[in-house]
């Protein structure tokens, strides 16, 4: 097969592993930096120019689009979909998952477990926002934050009100969520591929930090998940329309609650913590499912 890996940095662990897994299985794979692509929007003859040449017709594309360039990256991916290339994750599903508010609304509509969450812009009535959640402590998030950046813990009622009002002072949209104290600074990340959880790990934040992101100094270890957690992870992926993703959950007193669905999950922490060849399973999935023109986006523009 002729594959494309859409990414900005070919040297990252995840991207090197995907390339290795594809080549080990005899496939040809080209790394394409989506920000260096030009889209030729022409009726019935869509094309993408990259490094002075039109990209060939790939059998499948593996999109690894960073959150900061979602708009342009998904535009390039959509163009490849219009050319008939099979996407592991479709452009519309990636855009859906990157919109934190929309993704939470879609998960709620599917009945997926979530922390109580309030979306707000005007923050002059911070007391009312907190009352809707049940009071402090709460987690306050910038809608555009990633990897734990823009996430603050409001431990007391007055402290939380001050943080909410401060965010309001810079004219931004925020999410305020209940703090799941019983999670103890730990979360569970599941890698979903198709309709299965293929790997899972427990992440714990560094001492004194409620965030469990490995990028922020957290640690990870293999974990056995419950049937309910497995069903929640798969259900969250389906709600987003993603074939391959990371689903982050907290273990609350009322069952698993989803914090985020990541359309470009890192592989390093998961593979090292579990010993599972996630990259290889991803390529195996493509072999079984890739088909020219197999995308909802083709023909819709």
C-alpha positions as CSV (number, residue, x, y, z in Angstrom):
1,X,0.0,0.0,0.0
2,X,1.0,3.6,-0.5
3,X,0.5,5.5,2.8
4,X,0.8,9.1,3.8
5,X,1.6,10.3,7.4
6,X,0.5,13.9,7.9
7,X,2.7,15.5,10.6
8,X,4.9,18.5,11.3
9,X,7.8,16.6,12.9
10,X,8.9,13.3,11.5
11,X,11.4,12.8,14.4
12,X,8.8,12.4,17.1
13,X,8.6,9.0,18.7
14,X,5.0,8.4,17.6
15,X,5.7,9.3,14.0
16,X,8.9,7.2,13.7
17,X,7.1,4.2,15.2
18,X,4.3,4.5,12.6
19,X,6.8,4.7,9.8
20,X,8.7,1.7,11.1
21,X,5.5,-0.3,11.5
22,X,4.4,0.5,8.0
23,X,7.8,-0.3,6.4
24,X,8.1,-3.6,8.4
25,X,4.8,-4.7,6.8
26,X,6.1,-3.9,3.3
27,X,4.2,-0.6,2.7
28,X,5.5,2.6,1.2
29,X,4.9,5.6,3.5
30,X,5.6,9.3,2.8
31,X,5.7,11.9,5.5
32,X,3.8,15.0,4.5
33,X,4.1,18.3,6.4
34,X,0.5,19.7,6.0
35,X,1.6,23.3,6.6
36,X,3.8,23.1,3.5
37,X,1.0,21.9,1.3
38,X,-1.0,24.0,-1.2
39,X,-4.5,23.1,-2.1
40,X,-5.7,23.4,-5.6
41,X,-9.5,23.8,-5.4
42,X,-10.7,22.8,-8.9
43,X,-14.0,21.2,-9.8
44,X,-13.7,17.4,-10.3
45,X,-9.9,17.6,-10.2
46,X,-8.8,18.2,-6.6
47,X,-5.1,18.1,-5.9
48,X,-2.5,18.9,-3.3
49,X,0.9,20.4,-4.2
50,X,3.8,19.5,-1.9
51,X,7.5,20.4,-2.5
52,X,6.9,21.4,-6.1
53,X,4.9,18.3,-7.1
54,X,1.3,17.1,-6.9
55,X,0.8,14.5,-4.2
56,X,0.1,11.0,-5.6
57,X,-3.1,9.1,-4.9
58,X,-2.5,7.5,-1.6
59,X,-4.3,4.4,-0.4
60,X,-4.6,5.8,3.1
61,X,-3.6,8.8,5.1
62,X,-2.7,8.8,8.9
63,X,-3.4,12.4,10.1
64,X,-1.4,13.6,13.0
65,X,-2.5,17.3,13.1
66,X,-1.5,19.5,16.0
67,X,-4.2,21.4,17.9
68,X,-2.7,24.8,16.9
69,X,-3.1,24.1,13.2
70,X,-6.3,22.2,13.2
71,X,-8.0,24.5,10.6
72,X,-5.3,24.2,7.9
73,X,-4.5,20.6,8.7
74,X,-8.0,19.4,8.3
75,X,-8.4,21.5,5.1
76,X,-5.5,19.5,3.6
77,X,-6.9,16.2,4.9
78,X,-10.3,17.1,3.4
79,X,-8.7,17.7,0.1
80,X,-7.1,14.2,0.2
81,X,-10.5,12.7,1.1
82,X,-12.0,14.4,-1.9
83,X,-9.3,12.7,-4.0
84,X,-10.5,9.3,-2.7
85,X,-7.8,8.7,-0.1
86,X,-8.9,6.7,3.0
87,X,-8.4,8.6,6.2
88,X,-7.8,6.8,9.5
89,X,-9.6,9.7,11.1
90,X,-11.8,11.9,8.9
91,X,-11.4,15.7,8.9
92,X,-14.9,16.3,10.2
93,X,-14.3,14.0,13.2
94,X,-10.9,15.6,14.0
95,X,-12.6,19.1,13.9
96,X,-15.4,17.8,16.1
97,X,-13.0,16.4,18.8
98,X,-10.9,19.6,18.8
99,X,-13.9,21.7,19.8
100,X,-14.0,21.1,23.5
101,X,-17.5,22.4,23.9
102,X,-19.0,20.6,20.9
103,X,-17.3,17.3,21.9
104,X,-18.8,17.5,25.4
105,X,-22.2,18.2,24.0
106,X,-21.9,15.2,21.6
107,X,-20.8,12.9,24.5
108,X,-23.6,14.1,26.7
109,X,-26.1,13.4,23.9
110,X,-24.8,9.8,23.7
111,X,-25.2,9.4,27.5
112,X,-21.4,9.1,28.0
113,X,-20.3,9.8,31.6
114,X,-19.0,13.4,32.1
115,X,-18.1,15.6,35.0
116,X,-20.7,18.4,35.7
117,X,-19.6,21.1,33.3
118,X,-20.7,24.8,32.8
119,X,-19.7,26.8,29.7
120,X,-19.5,30.5,30.2
121,X,-18.4,33.8,28.6
122,X,-19.7,36.5,31.0
123,X,-18.2,35.7,34.4
124,X,-19.5,38.6,36.5
125,X,-21.8,36.0,38.3
126,X,-19.1,33.6,39.2
127,X,-21.2,32.6,42.2
128,X,-24.0,31.4,40.0
129,X,-21.6,29.4,37.8
130,X,-20.2,27.6,40.9
131,X,-23.7,27.0,42.2
132,X,-24.7,25.2,39.0
133,X,-21.8,22.8,39.7
134,X,-22.3,22.4,43.4
135,X,-19.5,24.7,44.7
136,X,-15.7,24.5,44.9
137,X,-13.4,22.8,44.4
138,X,-13.7,23.1,40.6
139,X,-11.5,22.9,37.5
140,X,-11.4,26.0,35.3
141,X,-10.3,25.5,31.7
142,X,-9.6,27.8,28.8
143,X,-11.5,26.4,25.8
144,X,-8.3,26.4,23.7
145,X,-5.9,24.9,26.2
146,X,-3.9,21.7,25.5
147,X,-1.6,19.3,27.4
148,X,-2.8,20.7,30.7
149,X,-2.0,24.3,29.8
150,X,-4.8,26.7,30.6
151,X,-6.2,24.4,33.3
152,X,-6.5,25.7,36.8
153,X,-7.8,24.3,40.1
154,X,-10.1,26.6,42.1
155,X,-9.8,25.0,45.6
156,X,-12.0,27.3,47.6
157,X,-15.2,29.2,46.7
158,X,-13.5,32.6,46.9
159,X,-10.5,31.4,45.0
160,X,-12.6,29.8,42.3
161,X,-14.6,33.0,41.9
162,X,-11.5,35.1,41.6
163,X,-10.0,32.8,38.9
164,X,-13.3,32.7,36.9
165,X,-13.5,36.5,37.0
166,X,-9.9,36.9,36.0
167,X,-10.5,34.7,32.9
168,X,-13.5,36.9,32.2
169,X,-11.3,39.9,32.2
170,X,-9.5,38.8,29.1
171,X,-12.8,38.2,27.2
172,X,-12.4,34.5,26.7
173,X,-14.7,31.4,26.9
174,X,-14.2,29.0,29.7
175,X,-15.3,25.6,31.0
176,X,-15.9,25.1,34.7
177,X,-16.0,21.5,35.8
178,X,-16.5,19.6,39.0
179,X,-13.3,18.4,40.6
180,X,-13.3,14.6,40.9
181,X,-11.4,14.4,44.2
182,X,-11.6,10.6,44.5
183,X,-9.5,10.3,41.3
184,X,-6.5,11.3,43.4
185,X,-4.7,13.0,40.6
186,X,-4.8,9.9,38.4
187,X,-6.6,9.3,35.1
188,X,-6.9,6.4,32.7
189,X,-6.1,6.8,29.0
190,X,-7.4,4.2,26.6
191,X,-6.3,3.9,23.0
192,X,-9.3,3.0,20.9
193,X,-8.8,1.5,17.4
194,X,-12.0,0.7,15.5
195,X,-14.4,-0.7,18.0
196,X,-11.8,-2.0,20.5
197,X,-9.6,-0.7,23.3
198,X,-6.2,-1.9,22.3
199,X,-4.1,-0.5,25.2
200,X,-4.7,1.3,28.4
201,X,-2.6,3.0,31.1
202,X,-3.0,4.9,34.3
203,X,-1.4,8.3,34.5
204,X,-0.5,10.0,37.8
205,X,0.4,13.7,38.1
206,X,3.7,14.7,39.7
207,X,3.6,15.5,43.4
208,X,1.3,18.4,44.2
209,X,-0.1,18.7,40.7
210,X,-3.7,17.6,40.0
211,X,-3.0,17.3,36.2
212,X,-1.9,13.9,35.1
213,X,-0.4,14.8,31.7
214,X,2.9,13.1,31.0
215,X,4.1,16.3,29.3
216,X,3.7,18.0,32.7
217,X,5.9,15.5,34.5
218,X,3.3,12.8,35.2
219,X,4.1,9.0,35.2
220,X,2.3,6.1,33.5
221,X,1.8,2.4,34.2
222,X,-0.3,-0.4,32.5
223,X,-3.7,-0.8,34.0
224,X,-6.6,-3.2,33.8
225,X,-9.8,-1.4,32.9
226,X,-13.4,-2.4,33.8
227,X,-16.0,-3.4,31.3
228,X,-17.8,-0.1,32.0
229,X,-14.6,1.8,31.3
230,X,-14.0,-0.1,28.1
231,X,-17.6,0.6,26.9
232,X,-17.2,4.3,27.8
233,X,-14.0,4.6,25.8
234,X,-15.4,2.9,22.7
235,X,-18.7,4.9,23.0
236,X,-16.7,8.2,23.3
237,X,-14.7,7.4,20.2
238,X,-17.9,6.5,18.2
239,X,-19.6,9.7,19.4
240,X,-16.7,11.7,17.8
241,X,-16.6,9.5,14.7
242,X,-12.9,8.6,15.3
243,X,-11.4,5.3,14.3
244,X,-8.2,5.9,16.3
245,X,-8.0,8.1,19.4
246,X,-7.0,8.4,23.0
247,X,-9.8,8.6,25.5
248,X,-9.0,10.1,28.9
249,X,-11.2,9.2,31.8
250,X,-11.4,9.8,35.6
251,X,-12.6,7.1,38.0
252,X,-15.4,8.8,39.9
253,X,-17.7,7.5,42.6
254,X,-20.4,7.3,40.0
255,X,-18.4,5.5,37.3
256,X,-16.0,6.6,34.6
257,X,-16.2,10.2,33.4
258,X,-14.6,11.3,30.1
259,X,-12.3,14.3,30.2
260,X,-11.1,14.4,26.7
261,X,-11.0,12.5,23.4
262,X,-7.7,13.0,21.6
263,X,-7.6,12.4,17.8
264,X,-3.8,12.3,17.7
265,X,-2.7,10.4,20.8
266,X,1.0,10.1,21.6
267,X,2.3,6.5,21.4
268,X,5.5,6.8,23.5
269,X,4.0,6.8,27.0
270,X,1.5,4.1,26.1
271,X,3.9,1.7,24.3
272,X,6.6,2.0,27.0
273,X,4.1,1.6,29.9
274,X,2.3,-1.4,28.4
275,X,4.7,-3.0,25.9
276,X,1.9,-3.1,23.3
277,X,2.8,-2.4,19.7
278,X,0.1,0.3,19.1
279,X,1.8,1.5,15.9
280,X,1.7,-2.0,14.4
281,X,-1.9,-2.5,15.3
282,X,-2.7,0.9,13.6
283,X,-1.1,-0.3,10.4
284,X,-2.9,-3.6,10.6
285,X,-6.2,-1.8,11.0
286,X,-5.5,0.2,7.8
287,X,-4.7,-3.0,5.9
288,X,-8.1,-4.4,6.8
289,X,-10.2,-1.2,6.3
290,X,-8.6,1.1,3.7
291,X,-10.6,1.4,0.6
292,X,-10.4,4.0,-2.1
293,X,-13.1,6.6,-1.6
294,X,-14.2,5.1,1.7
295,X,-15.0,8.4,3.5
296,X,-18.2,10.3,4.2
297,X,-16.5,13.5,3.1
298,X,-15.9,12.4,-0.5
299,X,-18.4,14.1,-2.7
300,X,-19.6,16.5,-0.1
301,X,-16.7,19.0,-0.3
